[in-house]
């Protein structure tokens, strides 16, 4: 999917001139700027995940999370001998 937004000729020329001076295309320059802005935003607005959300963020499936939770429940229910 792609999106288009409009710039005046003057706005585009500024972007084009800066990009050319850095050996880039206007598209590359815009993408670099957008990524810098995203980084700045994320630093100003950090996201903190709860455990399961963090695991999902890392790519762990819901099935794997459920299996892990079941193992923890089983372990809690199993009596442990401190002398063993």
Secondary structure, DSSP 8 states (H G I E B T S, - for coil): --------HHHHHHHHHHHHHTT--HHHHHHHHHHHHHHHHHHHS-----HHHHHHHTT--HHHHHHHHHHHHHHHHS---TT-
